[in-house]
Amino acid sequence: MADDLDILRNDTLAALAGAQDRAQWDAIRVGTLGKSGALTGLLKQLGRLEPQERKERGQALNRLRDELTAAIEARGRDIEEEALQARLRSERVDVTMPAPAVVTGTIHPISRTIEEMTAIFGAMGFSVAEGPDIESQWHNFSALNTPEHHPARTEHDTFYLPPKNEGGEPRVLRTQTSGVQIRTMLGSKPPIRIIAPGRTYRADHDATHSPMFHQCEGLVVDRNITLGHLKGCLIEFLRVYFDKPNLPVRFRASYFPFTEPSMEVDIGWSKATGEIGGGSDWLEVLGSGMIHPRVLANCGLDPSEWQGFAFGMGIERLAMLKNGIPDLRSFYESDLRWLRHYGFSAFSPATLTEGV
């Protein structure tokens, strides 16, 4: 009867040697040691034998079971190791190869310019104020001392929307962020020091104008505010923004209905080369002035007690000048090549506060 044990041993060991994966190995294990396995069946037959024969046969079967169990477990470990090595070989990375190029996104020049403006004016103590894109005519025009006959109020320059309520006055897409200044003066007590960057809308479209563009306006209201404060604030901003400590800045008399006196602000540049701060030419970059007493009165402030100044600039215009962008329309074309060229890394935050 020992022959059948030798046959079982040899067959099991041969099958284990030929097992190539976990599934084949498991089939051999179950077929040998499982409840219906060959060795288990032989153990079940011991009860039919005589006592002496059962003792000898049982000892032989126990030795065979221990031997086959050890062989099966060893082969199982070998198969797992072989599978692991095969996986490591297939998933191995050649660290000597150059890394694949990863195209990363960039920050849009408009967003970066707003960040830079916020950083610079923030260092001067300004906070950022926001307001709705759809304004009433009073907030957008009347409160700013803009008369009914002013050209800015015509449909050729302004986008009008239906009134909010039947019989009401048509609303407008704000032509400037000055409405934020009005809302701030109405809702806050002086002293006030804010900038209001945001989208604005006008009926114009060419290489230097867009129906939708961005402006940043500023407002300061306090006691004893003078033209000197306005000039010092804007000169400092322009020199820090363009990174030109000696940038020539000129204030030129102008007219705006909401300021008196009013001034255009020019910077030195070269018309021939486009260099900011170089050459003998002048380039207008923003408008400014002392807040008109009527505007203060319209917001419930006594002009004899409170004074202030305001200014406004086109964000796209300053971004174009600083970054050498020739066409305003490129800002809104969503050209990835353009964005990769003129965009900014998200890992280089705007912290242009040197010298402020």
C-alpha angles and dihedrals in degrees: 000000000000088000092071090054091052090049091050091048094049094044092049094047091047091050091049091051090054096046109115103180145018094269094056091045092051091050090055092047093051092042090054109031103018125106090270095032125130096249093044089053091054091050090053090056094061092090091067094060132089115264097255094043090045090054094052094041092048093052091050092048092049091052090048091048092052091047095048093043090054091046093049093049092047092050090048091055091047092052091050091049092048090050091049093050091048090051092048090051093050094045097041115132120215101226091190091067117094114259116256114261112259116203108217127195123249135215112258114248091240092054091047092049091052089050091051093048091048091050094050098044090040088061087055091055099263122142127205119253127189137197142175122292090221110064138179116249089245094059093041100041121355099052088050092059092252108152123226092251095053112125091232089068095059122103088243090070106024135056109228123200131199115273118269091234129032110271092015129126118278113258126225139219098245113263091200138006090249088108087071088058091053092049091048093051090047094048103036137052120233142289090077128174115169144143121210114203117178151111121306133183136218134161097252134105131176140106091301101028134058132187086235121036140144131258134184115206127183134205133190122181123176142117119293096009111165140186088260091065090052094050094046092049096049096041090053092047095050094046093050095042094051091036091234110130091189098038110154110240124188129191114210126190114252141149133258121159093227098051134053118214097024128195139188113218119222130187129205116258143147115256090197097054104017091234113158111231093011131101129022100278130103129225125196112230108164147359128239146158148148112295111263112247090234091058091052091048091048087058094049097258122132107237090206090061104031130047132173149158135236136196139180136196138177110251094205090050093055091044090052093050095047097043101034096245108163103193127047093205091066090072091071104036095088091223106168092205090055092046092051090050099045100024125103131233115256087224093064104067120196108258101151098157100122112132094012 
